[in-house]
Amino acid sequence: MLQKQNLNTPYFMINEQALVNNLEKAKQLKEISGAKLVLALKCFSTWGTFDTIKPYLDGTTSSGPYEVRLGHEKFGGETHAYSVGYSHADIEAVKPLSDKIIFNSLSQLNAHYDNCKDSASLGLRINPEMSVAGQDLANPARPYSRLGVKQTLLESTVLDKVDGFMFHMNCENKDVDAFINILNHISTTFAEYLNKLSWLSLGGGIFFTYPDYPIEKLGEALKAFAAKHQIQIYLEPGEAIITRTADLVVSVIDIVENDKKTAIVDSATEAHRLDTLIYNEPASVKEANEGAEHNYIIGSCSCLAGDQFCETQFDKPLEIGQKLHLVDSAGYTMVKLNWFNGLKMPSIYFEKVDGSIEVLNEFGYEDFKATLGK
Ligand SMILES: Cc1ncc(COP(=O)(O)O)c(C=O)c1O
């Protein structure tokens, strides 16, 4: 049996019990609201964990053709296909695998309608021009947004072609009242459509697994909306399902000093935890004790000058060889891994409820080489 202390860093360790804890909240939300939940594969596609997730959710949703195929092959249930832009070849690939195909624009809907209309239930992404997103980069309602059709461009003839709408306008929204506010806006602004559609997806970004989130209030609001418009609601959670379920475990390789001490670890945000860099959101280290005596920048092994995980404090000086756990590392990490600098790719392990550790993948030089040529 694999022992944690014998594993080589860097690696992701996904914790099944933490995943089940989140999934139990998802189950509660489904029971109260009547909504169906499909996992957003863009956030988390580590399919070796899907047997744990499947009993709780209704299927998957996707943002590109390969995610559609993965959802269909490895998860099952309902497969929703969405893409910002489908080519004809993409549509040919996703058509046989999808229960729902959601288009991002009227031009995409019109271009592919004849080809898809008999294969799947079709939908259209709408831009509600309202959102809760901490950063402009992740805000679908930002000026000139290309994501979804605005109300002013809609015509009732669209109802001849689609059975459903998809809205996605939240990013890590922990505020149930802010969400209900958008829900009310959608209900009022799009009532003439909603009353005739059979399904509505409200996207992801609702942080219903955050500690003390009022799940009942959210569930009741969704239930009331569904009853009012006689519509089946879907949610597309990603982060909410896998939040706080995985650590990225790294080792201290070197400690350098230039006015401040930097502990260089055997990983890089740019390659293994990209959103730390993109959104400038520092990682948290399990071993740290904020405000303690020994301050360190946790620096990456990449060549990028500003590539660091965080700056934090420890009770004792760090030592070379010591392992550090970068917590909450499941979402938008493994799906964005890349081989920049030819760094060692983190292995992926799954710590099961019974304490055993399953190897989901380990990578080597041949994998790096294969991404760049045959
Ligand atoms: C259309 C759509 N659905 C679902 C999600 C998942 O969001 P989250 O992981 O924040 O729940 C996203 C994230 O960008 C999205 O764009």
The ligand as an ORCA input file, in Angstrom:
! r2SCAN-3c Opt
* xyz 0 1
  C     -20.584     28.302    -18.737
  C     -19.929     27.917    -17.452
  N     -20.518     26.994    -16.672
  C     -19.961     26.599    -15.507
  C     -18.755     27.121    -15.062
  C     -18.170     26.626    -13.781
  O     -17.971     27.639    -12.856
  P     -17.431     27.347    -11.407
  O     -16.265     26.441    -11.489
  O     -17.056     28.705    -10.884
  O     -18.575     26.739    -10.637
  C     -18.118     28.102    -15.847
  C     -16.840     28.687    -15.421
  O     -16.236     29.508    -16.053
  C     -18.709     28.492    -17.077
  O     -18.113     29.403    -17.881
*
